[in-house]
C-alpha cells in the first residue's frame, strides 16, 4: 500500500514510540521506511532522539537533558521516555545506530559525546557493540565525504589525511 498508508502510519508513530525501544519497534520502523520513504526523515529524528535519551540516561544516574541529532546538528531535547536502564537496551541502541538507515546524518560528533563513553562499560558485549558501532559510523561518514566531496579521479593522499583526522576526532 506504500504511500497510501503514509497519513495513517504517521498518526501511529507516537503510539509506536510510547512503549519504548525494542527490537520489534526497530524492525517495524525499518519496514515502514522501506515501504513509505517519505517517513524516513521523521522516523530518523524520532529514533535518534530516543537513542540519545536512552544512552544519556543509562550512562548517568541522574536524569538530564540529552544531546540529540537533527540532520547532522546536535540539539538539546528533554527526554520524553520513562527511565530506561540496562546493558541489553544500550546494546540495542548501539546496534540500531550502526545498522538503521541514518543516511544524511553525520553521527561522529554524537558518537564522540554519547557512544564512546560505553567503551569503559563493565559488560564486554556492550564494549564490543560500541566498537562495532563506532566503526560503522566512521565508515558511513567516509562514504558521505566520498560521495559529496570526491569524485573517483580526485581521490589522493589529502583524502587519506582527512580520514585520519576524522578517526582521531572520534577516538581521541
Chimera marker file (.cmm) of the C-alpha trace (Angstrom):
<marker_set name="trace">
<marker id="1" x="0.000" y="0.000" z="0.000" r="1" g="1" b="0" radius="0.5"/>
<marker id="2" x="3.022" y="2.261" z="0.462" r="1" g="1" b="0" radius="0.5"/>
<marker id="3" x="2.255" y="5.945" z="0.014" r="1" g="1" b="0" radius="0.5"/>
<marker id="4" x="-1.479" y="5.420" z="0.534" r="1" g="1" b="0" radius="0.5"/>
<marker id="5" x="-0.821" y="4.446" z="4.142" r="1" g="1" b="0" radius="0.5"/>
<marker id="6" x="1.506" y="7.352" z="4.944" r="1" g="1" b="0" radius="0.5"/>
<marker id="7" x="-1.001" y="9.549" z="6.839" r="1" g="1" b="0" radius="0.5"/>
<marker id="8" x="-2.249" y="6.582" z="8.844" r="1" g="1" b="0" radius="0.5"/>
<marker id="9" x="1.220" y="5.336" z="9.755" r="1" g="1" b="0" radius="0.5"/>
<marker id="10" x="2.332" y="8.887" z="10.603" r="1" g="1" b="0" radius="0.5"/>
<marker id="11" x="-0.509" y="9.020" z="13.152" r="1" g="1" b="0" radius="0.5"/>
<marker id="12" x="0.635" y="5.707" z="14.660" r="1" g="1" b="0" radius="0.5"/>
<marker id="13" x="4.244" y="6.748" z="15.253" r="1" g="1" b="0" radius="0.5"/>
<marker id="14" x="3.534" y="8.345" z="18.659" r="1" g="1" b="0" radius="0.5"/>
<marker id="15" x="1.888" y="5.152" z="19.859" r="1" g="1" b="0" radius="0.5"/>
<marker id="16" x="4.683" y="3.017" z="18.477" r="1" g="1" b="0" radius="0.5"/>
<marker id="17" x="7.345" y="5.008" z="20.328" r="1" g="1" b="0" radius="0.5"/>
<marker id="18" x="5.328" y="5.227" z="23.564" r="1" g="1" b="0" radius="0.5"/>
<marker id="19" x="6.248" y="1.683" z="24.611" r="1" g="1" b="0" radius="0.5"/>
<marker id="20" x="9.998" y="2.215" z="24.483" r="1" g="1" b="0" radius="0.5"/>
<marker id="21" x="12.741" y="0.960" z="22.253" r="1" g="1" b="0" radius="0.5"/>
<marker id="22" x="12.628" y="-2.706" z="21.311" r="1" g="1" b="0" radius="0.5"/>
<marker id="23" x="13.932" y="-4.927" z="18.553" r="1" g="1" b="0" radius="0.5"/>
<marker id="24" x="10.365" y="-5.282" z="17.293" r="1" g="1" b="0" radius="0.5"/>
<marker id="25" x="9.995" y="-1.497" z="17.057" r="1" g="1" b="0" radius="0.5"/>
<marker id="26" x="13.288" y="-1.117" z="15.187" r="1" g="1" b="0" radius="0.5"/>
<marker id="27" x="12.346" y="-3.873" z="12.727" r="1" g="1" b="0" radius="0.5"/>
<marker id="28" x="8.908" y="-2.318" z="12.180" r="1" g="1" b="0" radius="0.5"/>
<marker id="29" x="10.467" y="1.105" z="11.584" r="1" g="1" b="0" radius="0.5"/>
<marker id="30" x="12.879" y="-0.392" z="9.053" r="1" g="1" b="0" radius="0.5"/>
<marker id="31" x="9.968" y="-1.940" z="7.157" r="1" g="1" b="0" radius="0.5"/>
<marker id="32" x="7.986" y="1.294" z="7.281" r="1" g="1" b="0" radius="0.5"/>
<marker id="33" x="10.876" y="3.373" z="5.923" r="1" g="1" b="0" radius="0.5"/>
<marker id="34" x="11.348" y="0.906" z="3.066" r="1" g="1" b="0" radius="0.5"/>
<marker id="35" x="7.640" y="0.899" z="2.197" r="1" g="1" b="0" radius="0.5"/>
<marker id="36" x="6.994" y="4.600" z="2.778" r="1" g="1" b="0" radius="0.5"/>
<marker id="37" x="10.251" y="6.522" z="2.076" r="1" g="1" b="0" radius="0.5"/>
<marker id="38" x="8.770" y="9.978" z="2.850" r="1" g="1" b="0" radius="0.5"/>
<marker id="39" x="8.527" y="8.897" z="6.511" r="1" g="1" b="0" radius="0.5"/>
<marker id="40" x="12.276" y="8.230" z="6.731" r="1" g="1" b="0" radius="0.5"/>
<marker id="41" x="13.317" y="11.714" z="7.996" r="1" g="1" b="0" radius="0.5"/>
<marker id="42" x="10.587" y="11.734" z="10.649" r="1" g="1" b="0" radius="0.5"/>
<marker id="43" x="11.469" y="8.242" z="11.836" r="1" g="1" b="0" radius="0.5"/>
<marker id="44" x="15.194" y="9.011" z="11.801" r="1" g="1" b="0" radius="0.5"/>
<marker id="45" x="14.658" y="12.075" z="14.011" r="1" g="1" b="0" radius="0.5"/>
<marker id="46" x="12.393" y="10.251" z="16.458" r="1" g="1" b="0" radius="0.5"/>
<marker id="47" x="14.700" y="7.239" z="16.675" r="1" g="1" b="0" radius="0.5"/>
<marker id="48" x="17.809" y="9.372" z="17.209" r="1" g="1" b="0" radius="0.5"/>
<marker id="49" x="16.068" y="11.349" z="19.957" r="1" g="1" b="0" radius="0.5"/>
<marker id="50" x="15.061" y="8.086" z="21.618" r="1" g="1" b="0" radius="0.5"/>
<marker id="51" x="18.553" y="6.587" z="21.352" r="1" g="1" b="0" radius="0.5"/>
<marker id="52" x="20.132" y="9.783" z="22.649" r="1" g="1" b="0" radius="0.5"/>
<marker id="53" x="17.823" y="9.797" z="25.651" r="1" g="1" b="0" radius="0.5"/>
<marker id="54" x="18.496" y="6.153" z="26.456" r="1" g="1" b="0" radius="0.5"/>
<marker id="55" x="22.259" y="6.458" z="26.121" r="1" g="1" b="0" radius="0.5"/>
<marker id="56" x="22.420" y="9.585" z="28.249" r="1" g="1" b="0" radius="0.5"/>
<marker id="57" x="20.186" y="8.142" z="30.975" r="1" g="1" b="0" radius="0.5"/>
<marker id="58" x="21.934" y="4.788" z="31.058" r="1" g="1" b="0" radius="0.5"/>
<marker id="59" x="25.300" y="6.477" z="31.347" r="1" g="1" b="0" radius="0.5"/>
<marker id="60" x="24.281" y="8.872" z="34.127" r="1" g="1" b="0" radius="0.5"/>
<marker id="61" x="22.260" y="8.041" z="37.198" r="1" g="1" b="0" radius="0.5"/>
<marker id="62" x="20.571" y="11.434" z="37.284" r="1" g="1" b="0" radius="0.5"/>
<marker id="63" x="18.072" y="12.323" z="34.533" r="1" g="1" b="0" radius="0.5"/>
<marker id="64" x="19.323" y="15.206" z="32.423" r="1" g="1" b="0" radius="0.5"/>
<marker id="65" x="18.791" y="16.833" z="29.094" r="1" g="1" b="0" radius="0.5"/>
<marker id="66" x="20.356" y="14.865" z="26.294" r="1" g="1" b="0" radius="0.5"/>
<marker id="67" x="22.126" y="15.628" z="23.053" r="1" g="1" b="0" radius="0.5"/>
<marker id="68" x="20.069" y="14.762" z="20.022" r="1" g="1" b="0" radius="0.5"/>
<marker id="69" x="20.991" y="14.789" z="16.370" r="1" g="1" b="0" radius="0.5"/>
<marker id="70" x="18.839" y="16.533" z="13.802" r="1" g="1" b="0" radius="0.5"/>
<marker id="71" x="20.145" y="16.344" z="10.249" r="1" g="1" b="0" radius="0.5"/>
<marker id="72" x="23.716" y="16.356" z="11.475" r="1" g="1" b="0" radius="0.5"/>
<marker id="73" x="23.242" y="19.153" z="14.018" r="1" g="1" b="0" radius="0.5"/>
<marker id="74" x="23.169" y="18.306" z="17.703" r="1" g="1" b="0" radius="0.5"/>
<marker id="75" x="20.409" y="19.956" z="19.694" r="1" g="1" b="0" radius="0.5"/>
<marker id="76" x="19.200" y="19.626" z="23.267" r="1" g="1" b="0" radius="0.5"/>
<marker id="77" x="15.907" y="17.902" z="23.975" r="1" g="1" b="0" radius="0.5"/>
<marker id="78" x="14.125" y="16.964" z="27.157" r="1" g="1" b="0" radius="0.5"/>
<marker id="79" x="13.790" y="13.182" z="27.419" r="1" g="1" b="0" radius="0.5"/>
<marker id="80" x="10.246" y="12.006" z="26.750" r="1" g="1" b="0" radius="0.5"/>
<marker id="81" x="10.540" y="8.357" z="27.786" r="1" g="1" b="0" radius="0.5"/>
<marker id="82" x="10.454" y="6.775" z="31.242" r="1" g="1" b="0" radius="0.5"/>
<marker id="83" x="13.718" y="5.921" z="32.997" r="1" g="1" b="0" radius="0.5"/>
<marker id="84" x="15.400" y="3.214" z="30.905" r="1" g="1" b="0" radius="0.5"/>
<marker id="85" x="18.487" y="1.292" z="32.004" r="1" g="1" b="0" radius="0.5"/>
<marker id="86" x="20.286" y="-1.941" z="31.267" r="1" g="1" b="0" radius="0.5"/>
<marker id="87" x="23.025" y="-3.345" z="29.100" r="1" g="1" b="0" radius="0.5"/>
<marker id="88" x="20.567" y="-5.020" z="26.756" r="1" g="1" b="0" radius="0.5"/>
<marker id="89" x="18.852" y="-1.721" z="25.996" r="1" g="1" b="0" radius="0.5"/>
<marker id="90" x="22.182" y="0.078" z="25.487" r="1" g="1" b="0" radius="0.5"/>
<marker id="91" x="23.308" y="-2.702" z="23.142" r="1" g="1" b="0" radius="0.5"/>
<marker id="92" x="20.074" y="-2.383" z="21.148" r="1" g="1" b="0" radius="0.5"/>
<marker id="93" x="20.705" y="1.370" z="20.827" r="1" g="1" b="0" radius="0.5"/>
<marker id="94" x="24.259" y="0.778" z="19.618" r="1" g="1" b="0" radius="0.5"/>
<marker id="95" x="23.188" y="-1.856" z="17.109" r="1" g="1" b="0" radius="0.5"/>
<marker id="96" x="20.396" y="0.381" z="15.855" r="1" g="1" b="0" radius="0.5"/>
<marker id="97" x="22.814" y="3.291" z="15.410" r="1" g="1" b="0" radius="0.5"/>
<marker id="98" x="25.116" y="1.010" z="13.447" r="1" g="1" b="0" radius="0.5"/>
<marker id="99" x="22.548" y="-0.612" z="11.175" r="1" g="1" b="0" radius="0.5"/>
<marker id="100" x="19.464" y="1.604" z="10.792" r="1" g="1" b="0" radius="0.5"/>
<marker id="101" x="19.302" y="3.852" z="7.721" r="1" g="1" b="0" radius="0.5"/>
<marker id="102" x="20.547" y="7.185" z="9.056" r="1" g="1" b="0" radius="0.5"/>
<marker id="103" x="21.584" y="8.355" z="5.612" r="1" g="1" b="0" radius="0.5"/>
<marker id="104" x="22.061" y="12.117" z="5.578" r="1" g="1" b="0" radius="0.5"/>
<marker id="105" x="23.267" y="12.253" z="9.174" r="1" g="1" b="0" radius="0.5"/>
<marker id="106" x="26.858" y="12.671" z="10.270" r="1" g="1" b="0" radius="0.5"/>
<marker id="107" x="26.814" y="10.925" z="13.618" r="1" g="1" b="0" radius="0.5"/>
<marker id="108" x="30.507" y="11.207" z="14.505" r="1" g="1" b="0" radius="0.5"/>
<marker id="109" x="30.057" y="14.045" z="16.995" r="1" g="1" b="0" radius="0.5"/>
<marker id="110" x="27.135" y="12.186" z="18.530" r="1" g="1" b="0" radius="0.5"/>
<marker id="111" x="29.328" y="9.069" z="18.812" r="1" g="1" b="0" radius="0.5"/>
<marker id="112" x="32.052" y="11.078" z="20.457" r="1" g="1" b="0" radius="0.5"/>
<marker id="113" x="29.707" y="12.576" z="23.051" r="1" g="1" b="0" radius="0.5"/>
<marker id="114" x="27.245" y="9.756" z="23.709" r="1" g="1" b="0" radius="0.5"/>
<marker id="115" x="28.652" y="6.442" z="22.489" r="1" g="1" b="0" radius="0.5"/>
<marker id="116" x="32.382" y="6.375" z="23.242" r="1" g="1" b="0" radius="0.5"/>
<marker id="117" x="31.718" y="6.577" z="26.988" r="1" g="1" b="0" radius="0.5"/>
<marker id="118" x="30.460" y="2.981" z="26.844" r="1" g="1" b="0" radius="0.5"/>
<marker id="119" x="33.929" y="1.689" z="25.878" r="1" g="1" b="0" radius="0.5"/>
<marker id="120" x="34.550" y="1.547" z="29.628" r="1" g="1" b="0" radius="0.5"/>
<marker id="121" x="31.333" y="-0.370" z="30.381" r="1" g="1" b="0" radius="0.5"/>
<marker id="122" x="31.588" y="-3.429" z="32.638" r="1" g="1" b="0" radius="0.5"/>
<marker id="123" x="29.767" y="-5.592" z="30.085" r="1" g="1" b="0" radius="0.5"/>
<marker id="124" x="32.067" y="-6.995" z="27.396" r="1" g="1" b="0" radius="0.5"/>
<marker id="125" x="29.196" y="-7.325" z="24.913" r="1" g="1" b="0" radius="0.5"/>
<marker id="126" x="28.436" y="-3.616" z="25.310" r="1" g="1" b="0" radius="0.5"/>
<marker id="127" x="32.081" y="-2.701" z="24.720" r="1" g="1" b="0" radius="0.5"/>
<marker id="128" x="32.094" y="-4.856" z="21.583" r="1" g="1" b="0" radius="0.5"/>
<marker id="129" x="28.891" y="-3.204" z="20.317" r="1" g="1" b="0" radius="0.5"/>
<marker id="130" x="30.414" y="0.249" z="20.960" r="1" g="1" b="0" radius="0.5"/>
<marker id="131" x="33.487" y="-0.621" z="18.909" r="1" g="1" b="0" radius="0.5"/>
<marker id="132" x="31.416" y="-2.042" z="16.053" r="1" g="1" b="0" radius="0.5"/>
<marker id="133" x="29.009" y="0.904" z="16.161" r="1" g="1" b="0" radius="0.5"/>
<marker id="134" x="31.838" y="3.449" z="16.017" r="1" g="1" b="0" radius="0.5"/>
<marker id="135" x="33.489" y="1.604" z="13.127" r="1" g="1" b="0" radius="0.5"/>
<marker id="136" x="30.211" y="1.608" z="11.214" r="1" g="1" b="0" radius="0.5"/>
<marker id="137" x="29.597" y="5.318" z="11.918" r="1" g="1" b="0" radius="0.5"/>
<marker id="138" x="33.126" y="6.213" z="10.792" r="1" g="1" b="0" radius="0.5"/>
<marker id="139" x="32.656" y="4.126" z="7.624" r="1" g="1" b="0" radius="0.5"/>
<marker id="140" x="29.327" y="5.853" z="6.952" r="1" g="1" b="0" radius="0.5"/>
<marker id="141" x="30.973" y="9.228" z="7.459" r="1" g="1" b="0" radius="0.5"/>
<marker id="142" x="33.708" y="8.320" z="4.985" r="1" g="1" b="0" radius="0.5"/>
<marker id="143" x="31.150" y="7.275" z="2.410" r="1" g="1" b="0" radius="0.5"/>
<marker id="144" x="29.301" y="10.585" z="2.921" r="1" g="1" b="0" radius="0.5"/>
<marker id="145" x="32.564" y="12.506" z="2.469" r="1" g="1" b="0" radius="0.5"/>
<marker id="146" x="33.495" y="10.406" z="-0.536" r="1" g="1" b="0" radius="0.5"/>
<marker id="147" x="30.124" y="10.762" z="-2.250" r="1" g="1" b="0" radius="0.5"/>
<marker id="148" x="29.779" y="14.508" z="-1.657" r="1" g="1" b="0" radius="0.5"/>
<marker id="149" x="33.310" y="15.848" z="-1.981" r="1" g="1" b="0" radius="0.5"/>
<marker id="150" x="35.380" y="13.478" z="-4.050" r="1" g="1" b="0" radius="0.5"/>
<marker id="151" x="34.989" y="12.037" z="-7.490" r="1" g="1" b="0" radius="0.5"/>
<marker id="152" x="36.912" y="8.832" z="-8.242" r="1" g="1" b="0" radius="0.5"/>
<marker id="153" x="39.501" y="10.789" z="-10.215" r="1" g="1" b="0" radius="0.5"/>
<marker id="154" x="40.166" y="13.214" z="-7.320" r="1" g="1" b="0" radius="0.5"/>
<marker id="155" x="40.975" y="10.735" z="-4.545" r="1" g="1" b="0" radius="0.5"/>
<marker id="156" x="44.552" y="11.309" z="-3.356" r="1" g="1" b="0" radius="0.5"/>
<marker id="157" x="46.703" y="11.480" z="-0.230" r="1" g="1" b="0" radius="0.5"/>
<marker id="158" x="44.790" y="14.501" z="1.055" r="1" g="1" b="0" radius="0.5"/>
<marker id="159" x="41.638" y="12.416" z="1.447" r="1" g="1" b="0" radius="0.5"/>
<marker id="160" x="43.596" y="9.844" z="3.434" r="1" g="1" b="0" radius="0.5"/>
<marker id="161" x="44.830" y="12.569" z="5.789" r="1" g="1" b="0" radius="0.5"/>
<marker id="162" x="41.289" y="13.870" z="6.158" r="1" g="1" b="0" radius="0.5"/>
<marker id="163" x="40.043" y="10.391" z="7.061" r="1" g="1" b="0" radius="0.5"/>
<marker id="164" x="42.799" y="10.059" z="9.636" r="1" g="1" b="0" radius="0.5"/>
<marker id="165" x="41.699" y="13.360" z="11.232" r="1" g="1" b="0" radius="0.5"/>
<marker id="166" x="38.069" y="12.165" z="11.340" r="1" g="1" b="0" radius="0.5"/>
<marker id="167" x="39.094" y="8.958" z="13.100" r="1" g="1" b="0" radius="0.5"/>
<marker id="168" x="41.246" y="10.919" z="15.561" r="1" g="1" b="0" radius="0.5"/>
<marker id="169" x="38.298" y="13.227" z="16.279" r="1" g="1" b="0" radius="0.5"/>
<marker id="170" x="36.090" y="10.283" z="17.175" r="1" g="1" b="0" radius="0.5"/>
<marker id="171" x="38.552" y="8.292" z="19.227" r="1" g="1" b="0" radius="0.5"/>
<marker id="172" x="40.737" y="10.916" z="20.872" r="1" g="1" b="0" radius="0.5"/>
<link id1="1" id2="2" r="1" g="1" b="0" radius="0.2"/>
<link id1="2" id2="3" r="1" g="1" b="0" radius="0.2"/>
<link id1="3" id2="4" r="1" g="1" b="0" radius="0.2"/>
<link id1="4" id2="5" r="1" g="1" b="0" radius="0.2"/>
<link id1="5" id2="6" r="1" g="1" b="0" radius="0.2"/>
<link id1="6" id2="7" r="1" g="1" b="0" radius="0.2"/>
<link id1="7" id2="8" r="1" g="1" b="0" radius="0.2"/>
<link id1="8" id2="9" r="1" g="1" b="0" radius="0.2"/>
<link id1="9" id2="10" r="1" g="1" b="0" radius="0.2"/>
<link id1="10" id2="11" r="1" g="1" b="0" radius="0.2"/>
<link id1="11" id2="12" r="1" g="1" b="0" radius="0.2"/>
<link id1="12" id2="13" r="1" g="1" b="0" radius="0.2"/>
<link id1="13" id2="14" r="1" g="1" b="0" radius="0.2"/>
<link id1="14" id2="15" r="1" g="1" b="0" radius="0.2"/>
<link id1="15" id2="16" r="1" g="1" b="0" radius="0.2"/>
<link id1="16" id2="17" r="1" g="1" b="0" radius="0.2"/>
<link id1="17" id2="18" r="1" g="1" b="0" radius="0.2"/>
<link id1="18" id2="19" r="1" g="1" b="0" radius="0.2"/>
<link id1="19" id2="20" r="1" g="1" b="0" radius="0.2"/>
<link id1="20" id2="21" r="1" g="1" b="0" radius="0.2"/>
<link id1="21" id2="22" r="1" g="1" b="0" radius="0.2"/>
<link id1="22" id2="23" r="1" g="1" b="0" radius="0.2"/>
<link id1="23" id2="24" r="1" g="1" b="0" radius="0.2"/>
<link id1="24" id2="25" r="1" g="1" b="0" radius="0.2"/>
<link id1="25" id2="26" r="1" g="1" b="0" radius="0.2"/>
<link id1="26" id2="27" r="1" g="1" b="0" radius="0.2"/>
<link id1="27" id2="28" r="1" g="1" b="0" radius="0.2"/>
<link id1="28" id2="29" r="1" g="1" b="0" radius="0.2"/>
<link id1="29" id2="30" r="1" g="1" b="0" radius="0.2"/>
<link id1="30" id2="31" r="1" g="1" b="0" radius="0.2"/>
<link id1="31" id2="32" r="1" g="1" b="0" radius="0.2"/>
<link id1="32" id2="33" r="1" g="1" b="0" radius="0.2"/>
<link id1="33" id2="34" r="1" g="1" b="0" radius="0.2"/>
<link id1="34" id2="35" r="1" g="1" b="0" radius="0.2"/>
<link id1="35" id2="36" r="1" g="1" b="0" radius="0.2"/>
<link id1="36" id2="37" r="1" g="1" b="0" radius="0.2"/>
<link id1="37" id2="38" r="1" g="1" b="0" radius="0.2"/>
<link id1="38" id2="39" r="1" g="1" b="0" radius="0.2"/>
<link id1="39" id2="40" r="1" g="1" b="0" radius="0.2"/>
<link id1="40" id2="41" r="1" g="1" b="0" radius="0.2"/>
<link id1="41" id2="42" r="1" g="1" b="0" radius="0.2"/>
<link id1="42" id2="43" r="1" g="1" b="0" radius="0.2"/>
<link id1="43" id2="44" r="1" g="1" b="0" radius="0.2"/>
<link id1="44" id2="45" r="1" g="1" b="0" radius="0.2"/>
<link id1="45" id2="46" r="1" g="1" b="0" radius="0.2"/>
<link id1="46" id2="47" r="1" g="1" b="0" radius="0.2"/>
<link id1="47" id2="48" r="1" g="1" b="0" radius="0.2"/>
<link id1="48" id2="49" r="1" g="1" b="0" radius="0.2"/>
<link id1="49" id2="50" r="1" g="1" b="0" radius="0.2"/>
<link id1="50" id2="51" r="1" g="1" b="0" radius="0.2"/>
<link id1="51" id2="52" r="1" g="1" b="0" radius="0.2"/>
<link id1="52" id2="53" r="1" g="1" b="0" radius="0.2"/>
<link id1="53" id2="54" r="1" g="1" b="0" radius="0.2"/>
<link id1="54" id2="55" r="1" g="1" b="0" radius="0.2"/>
<link id1="55" id2="56" r="1" g="1" b="0" radius="0.2"/>
<link id1="56" id2="57" r="1" g="1" b="0" radius="0.2"/>
<link id1="57" id2="58" r="1" g="1" b="0" radius="0.2"/>
<link id1="58" id2="59" r="1" g="1" b="0" radius="0.2"/>
<link id1="59" id2="60" r="1" g="1" b="0" radius="0.2"/>
<link id1="60" id2="61" r="1" g="1" b="0" radius="0.2"/>
<link id1="61" id2="62" r="1" g="1" b="0" radius="0.2"/>
<link id1="62" id2="63" r="1" g="1" b="0" radius="0.2"/>
<link id1="63" id2="64" r="1" g="1" b="0" radius="0.2"/>
<link id1="64" id2="65" r="1" g="1" b="0" radius="0.2"/>
<link id1="65" id2="66" r="1" g="1" b="0" radius="0.2"/>
<link id1="66" id2="67" r="1" g="1" b="0" radius="0.2"/>
<link id1="67" id2="68" r="1" g="1" b="0" radius="0.2"/>
<link id1="68" id2="69" r="1" g="1" b="0" radius="0.2"/>
<link id1="69" id2="70" r="1" g="1" b="0" radius="0.2"/>
<link id1="70" id2="71" r="1" g="1" b="0" radius="0.2"/>
<link id1="71" id2="72" r="1" g="1" b="0" radius="0.2"/>
<link id1="72" id2="73" r="1" g="1" b="0" radius="0.2"/>
<link id1="73" id2="74" r="1" g="1" b="0" radius="0.2"/>
<link id1="74" id2="75" r="1" g="1" b="0" radius="0.2"/>
<link id1="75" id2="76" r="1" g="1" b="0" radius="0.2"/>
<link id1="76" id2="77" r="1" g="1" b="0" radius="0.2"/>
<link id1="77" id2="78" r="1" g="1" b="0" radius="0.2"/>
<link id1="78" id2="79" r="1" g="1" b="0" radius="0.2"/>
<link id1="79" id2="80" r="1" g="1" b="0" radius="0.2"/>
<link id1="80" id2="81" r="1" g="1" b="0" radius="0.2"/>
<link id1="81" id2="82" r="1" g="1" b="0" radius="0.2"/>
<link id1="82" id2="83" r="1" g="1" b="0" radius="0.2"/>
<link id1="83" id2="84" r="1" g="1" b="0" radius="0.2"/>
<link id1="84" id2="85" r="1" g="1" b="0" radius="0.2"/>
<link id1="85" id2="86" r="1" g="1" b="0" radius="0.2"/>
<link id1="86" id2="87" r="1" g="1" b="0" radius="0.2"/>
<link id1="87" id2="88" r="1" g="1" b="0" radius="0.2"/>
<link id1="88" id2="89" r="1" g="1" b="0" radius="0.2"/>
<link id1="89" id2="90" r="1" g="1" b="0" radius="0.2"/>
<link id1="90" id2="91" r="1" g="1" b="0" radius="0.2"/>
<link id1="91" id2="92" r="1" g="1" b="0" radius="0.2"/>
<link id1="92" id2="93" r="1" g="1" b="0" radius="0.2"/>
<link id1="93" id2="94" r="1" g="1" b="0" radius="0.2"/>
<link id1="94" id2="95" r="1" g="1" b="0" radius="0.2"/>
<link id1="95" id2="96" r="1" g="1" b="0" radius="0.2"/>
<link id1="96" id2="97" r="1" g="1" b="0" radius="0.2"/>
<link id1="97" id2="98" r="1" g="1" b="0" radius="0.2"/>
<link id1="98" id2="99" r="1" g="1" b="0" radius="0.2"/>
<link id1="99" id2="100" r="1" g="1" b="0" radius="0.2"/>
<link id1="100" id2="101" r="1" g="1" b="0" radius="0.2"/>
<link id1="101" id2="102" r="1" g="1" b="0" radius="0.2"/>
<link id1="102" id2="103" r="1" g="1" b="0" radius="0.2"/>
<link id1="103" id2="104" r="1" g="1" b="0" radius="0.2"/>
<link id1="104" id2="105" r="1" g="1" b="0" radius="0.2"/>
<link id1="105" id2="106" r="1" g="1" b="0" radius="0.2"/>
<link id1="106" id2="107" r="1" g="1" b="0" radius="0.2"/>
<link id1="107" id2="108" r="1" g="1" b="0" radius="0.2"/>
<link id1="108" id2="109" r="1" g="1" b="0" radius="0.2"/>
<link id1="109" id2="110" r="1" g="1" b="0" radius="0.2"/>
<link id1="110" id2="111" r="1" g="1" b="0" radius="0.2"/>
<link id1="111" id2="112" r="1" g="1" b="0" radius="0.2"/>
<link id1="112" id2="113" r="1" g="1" b="0" radius="0.2"/>
<link id1="113" id2="114" r="1" g="1" b="0" radius="0.2"/>
<link id1="114" id2="115" r="1" g="1" b="0" radius="0.2"/>
<link id1="115" id2="116" r="1" g="1" b="0" radius="0.2"/>
<link id1="116" id2="117" r="1" g="1" b="0" radius="0.2"/>
<link id1="117" id2="118" r="1" g="1" b="0" radius="0.2"/>
<link id1="118" id2="119" r="1" g="1" b="0" radius="0.2"/>
<link id1="119" id2="120" r="1" g="1" b="0" radius="0.2"/>
<link id1="120" id2="121" r="1" g="1" b="0" radius="0.2"/>
<link id1="121" id2="122" r="1" g="1" b="0" radius="0.2"/>
<link id1="122" id2="123" r="1" g="1" b="0" radius="0.2"/>
<link id1="123" id2="124" r="1" g="1" b="0" radius="0.2"/>
<link id1="124" id2="125" r="1" g="1" b="0" radius="0.2"/>
<link id1="125" id2="126" r="1" g="1" b="0" radius="0.2"/>
<link id1="126" id2="127" r="1" g="1" b="0" radius="0.2"/>
<link id1="127" id2="128" r="1" g="1" b="0" radius="0.2"/>
<link id1="128" id2="129" r="1" g="1" b="0" radius="0.2"/>
<link id1="129" id2="130" r="1" g="1" b="0" radius="0.2"/>
<link id1="130" id2="131" r="1" g="1" b="0" radius="0.2"/>
<link id1="131" id2="132" r="1" g="1" b="0" radius="0.2"/>
<link id1="132" id2="133" r="1" g="1" b="0" radius="0.2"/>
<link id1="133" id2="134" r="1" g="1" b="0" radius="0.2"/>
<link id1="134" id2="135" r="1" g="1" b="0" radius="0.2"/>
<link id1="135" id2="136" r="1" g="1" b="0" radius="0.2"/>
<link id1="136" id2="137" r="1" g="1" b="0" radius="0.2"/>
<link id1="137" id2="138" r="1" g="1" b="0" radius="0.2"/>
<link id1="138" id2="139" r="1" g="1" b="0" radius="0.2"/>
<link id1="139" id2="140" r="1" g="1" b="0" radius="0.2"/>
<link id1="140" id2="141" r="1" g="1" b="0" radius="0.2"/>
<link id1="141" id2="142" r="1" g="1" b="0" radius="0.2"/>
<link id1="142" id2="143" r="1" g="1" b="0" radius="0.2"/>
<link id1="143" id2="144" r="1" g="1" b="0" radius="0.2"/>
<link id1="144" id2="145" r="1" g="1" b="0" radius="0.2"/>
<link id1="145" id2="146" r="1" g="1" b="0" radius="0.2"/>
<link id1="146" id2="147" r="1" g="1" b="0" radius="0.2"/>
<link id1="147" id2="148" r="1" g="1" b="0" radius="0.2"/>
<link id1="148" id2="149" r="1" g="1" b="0" radius="0.2"/>
<link id1="149" id2="150" r="1" g="1" b="0" radius="0.2"/>
<link id1="150" id2="151" r="1" g="1" b="0" radius="0.2"/>
<link id1="151" id2="152" r="1" g="1" b="0" radius="0.2"/>
<link id1="152" id2="153" r="1" g="1" b="0" radius="0.2"/>
<link id1="153" id2="154" r="1" g="1" b="0" radius="0.2"/>
<link id1="154" id2="155" r="1" g="1" b="0" radius="0.2"/>
<link id1="155" id2="156" r="1" g="1" b="0" radius="0.2"/>
<link id1="156" id2="157" r="1" g="1" b="0" radius="0.2"/>
<link id1="157" id2="158" r="1" g="1" b="0" radius="0.2"/>
<link id1="158" id2="159" r="1" g="1" b="0" radius="0.2"/>
<link id1="159" id2="160" r="1" g="1" b="0" radius="0.2"/>
<link id1="160" id2="161" r="1" g="1" b="0" radius="0.2"/>
<link id1="161" id2="162" r="1" g="1" b="0" radius="0.2"/>
<link id1="162" id2="163" r="1" g="1" b="0" radius="0.2"/>
<link id1="163" id2="164" r="1" g="1" b="0" radius="0.2"/>
<link id1="164" id2="165" r="1" g="1" b="0" radius="0.2"/>
<link id1="165" id2="166" r="1" g="1" b="0" radius="0.2"/>
<link id1="166" id2="167" r="1" g="1" b="0" radius="0.2"/>
<link id1="167" id2="168" r="1" g="1" b="0" radius="0.2"/>
<link id1="168" id2="169" r="1" g="1" b="0" radius="0.2"/>
<link id1="169" id2="170" r="1" g="1" b="0" radius="0.2"/>
<link id1="170" id2="171" r="1" g="1" b="0" radius="0.2"/>
<link id1="171" id2="172" r="1" g="1" b="0" radius="0.2"/>
</marker_set>
